[in-house]
Amino acid sequence: MRQAEVIYKKELAGILTQLDDGSFIFRYHDLWYNNSGKPAISLTLPKRRQEYTSEFLFPFFYNMLPEGSNKQVVCFELRIDPKDEFGLLLATARFDTIGAIQIKKID
């Protein structure tokens, strides 16, 4: 199992988990979910539910990944298997992302 904090504008919004079977869970943090003033992190992950599950990396997070030659270079330099989408997300979405979301690995 691997986990990461999902940070929205420098505040903890939720936890993204990859289970040992490769499936994923995204769960809004209790304080974020219960605060009506805090937005959903994505239109595809509305705050109507606190927890979402998927057999694959959620499209919202998948779209944060580098593509093409950028992906090849990152995977080569950081020795990440190109099929390890969660590992790639952890490596690339920690600091420099487009938008308000950052992904930080939980050790």
C-alpha positions in Angstrom: 0.0 0.0 0.0 1.2 3.5 -0.9 -0.4 6.8 0.2 -0.1 10.4 -0.6 -1.5 13.7 0.8 -3.5 15.7 -1.7 -2.8 19.3 -1.0 -5.1 22.0 -2.4 -3.6 25.6 -2.2 -1.2 24.4 0.6 -4.0 22.8 2.7 -4.6 19.1 3.2 -7.7 18.2 1.2 -7.5 14.4 1.2 -5.5 11.2 1.0 -4.9 9.2 -2.2 -4.1 5.5 -1.5 -3.0 2.7 -3.8 -3.9 -0.6 -2.3 -1.8 -3.8 -2.8 -4.1 -5.0 -5.5 -3.4 -1.9 -7.6 -6.8 -0.2 -7.0 -7.1 3.3 -5.6 -9.1 5.2 -2.9 -9.4 8.9 -2.7 -10.8 10.2 0.6 -11.4 13.8 1.5 -9.9 14.7 4.9 -12.6 15.1 7.6 -12.0 18.8 8.2 -12.0 19.5 4.4 -15.2 17.4 3.8 -17.1 18.9 6.6 -16.3 22.5 5.8 -18.8 23.8 3.3 -16.5 26.6 2.3 -13.9 24.2 0.9 -14.3 23.2 -2.7 -14.1 19.8 -4.3 -10.7 19.2 -5.7 -12.2 18.2 -9.1 -15.6 18.1 -10.8 -15.0 14.3 -11.1 -14.5 14.0 -7.3 -17.4 16.1 -5.9 -17.9 16.5 -2.2 -21.1 14.5 -2.4 -19.2 11.5 -1.1 -16.2 11.5 1.2 -14.6 8.4 -0.3 -14.1 7.3 -3.9 -12.7 4.0 -5.2 -11.4 3.0 -8.6 -9.6 0.1 -10.2 -7.4 2.6 -12.0 -5.7 5.9 -11.1 -8.5 8.5 -11.1 -8.6 10.5 -14.3 -8.1 13.8 -12.4 -4.7 12.5 -11.1 -3.8 10.7 -14.3 -4.0 14.0 -16.1 -1.3 15.5 -13.9 1.2 13.0 -15.3 3.8 13.9 -17.9 3.3 12.4 -21.3 5.4 11.4 -24.4 9.1 12.3 -24.3 8.8 14.1 -21.0 7.5 11.0 -19.4 10.3 8.9 -20.9 12.9 11.3 -19.6 11.4 11.5 -16.1 11.1 7.7 -15.9 14.6 7.2 -17.1 16.2 9.8 -14.9 14.3 8.8 -11.7 14.3 5.1 -12.5 10.5 4.8 -12.4 8.7 2.0 -14.3 6.7 3.9 -17.0 3.7 1.6 -16.0 3.9 2.8 -12.4 1.5 5.8 -12.7 1.2 6.3 -9.0 5.0 6.3 -8.6 5.3 8.8 -11.4 2.6 11.0 -9.8 4.5 10.9 -6.5 7.7 11.9 -8.2 6.4 14.7 -10.4 3.4 16.3 -8.6 5.2 17.1 -5.4 6.4 20.6 -6.2 5.8 21.9 -9.7 2.2 21.3 -10.9 -0.2 23.2 -13.0 -3.1 24.3 -10.8 -3.7 24.3 -7.1 -3.0 20.6 -6.4 0.2 19.0 -5.1 0.7 15.4 -4.2 3.1 14.5 -1.3 4.1 11.0 -0.5 3.3 9.7 3.0 6.2 7.6 4.3 
